[in-house]
Amino acid sequence: MIVIEMTYKFQGNVSLDITVRLFGVKQARGDESSAPWDVSVTIVWGGEVAFDRPLSGADPLHAVELAAHFAASYIRGRAQDEGGTLEPPIWP
């Protein structure tokens, strides 16, 4: 199994490690589905699992692309909501 794992540092009132994992790309539905491929996404925010479920795409790379966009948007938005920044930064 191939795992893509990225770690960010959240700087706010407290300093936390944020880990994003993309793994387990597999065909989960038949070819007749508009999004037959899944990639598992886990986001760990300071030791707490904030998100842990598969996301779907039209093909394996599409699923990974959508999962990466989702993860970036999630942690960027949460960092803003909590009044902090991420290192390295994530650009919109």
N, C-alpha and C positions, 0 to 999 in steps of 0.2 A: 504494500500500500504506500502510495506517495502522499506525503503530507507537506503542505505549504504552511509554515508557521512564521508569523511576524509578531514582534514585540514592540510596543510603544510605551512611552512613559507619559503618564498624565501628571501635569503640574497644576495644582490648584491649592485649596486649603490643606490638602494632604497630597503626597506623592504616591502614585499607584502604578503598578505594571498592568498593562493591557495586552492580552495575547489573543491573536486571531489565528484560527486553524481552519484550513480548507483541506478536505480529505475525502476519500471513499467515493470517487467518481464512478458511477455505475448506471447502466440502463435499468430504470425502475418501472417503466411502462412500455407498452407496445409501440411500434413505429407509427401507428395511426394517431397517437397522442401528439399534440403540438409541442409538448415539452417532456419527452421520454427520459431524459437524462437527469440524474440527481448528483449533487455534491453536498457532502455534509459540512456544515458551518458551525463552529463553536467559537464564541467570544467570551473570554474570561476577563472580568473587570475587577481588578484588585482582589483576586481570589474567589470572587463570586461568579458563577456561570450566569451570564446575562442573556445568552442566546445559544441554543443548541438544537438545531434541526436541519433537515436537508432543504436545499433550494433547487429548483428545476430549470432546465434549459433545453433548447432544441437539439443541441449536440454537446459533446463533452466540454469543448472549449467555451461554448456559449454559457453553459451552466457555471463554469469557473469564473467567467467574466461577470456574470450577473451576481454571483456570490461575492466577488471582490468589491464590486460597486456597492452592494448592500452593506457589507462589513465596514467599508470606508465611511459611508454615509452615517451608519449607526454610531460608530465611535466618535466621529467628528461632531455630530449633533449632540451626543451625550456630553462630550467634553465642553461644548458651548453652554449647554443647559446647566452644567455644574460649575460654570464660571472659570474654567481652566483651559489649558492648552495641551497639545500632544507633541511629543518629540519622538521621531521626526514628525513635522507637520503633514497633514493630509490636505491636498488642494482640491477645491470643488471641481 
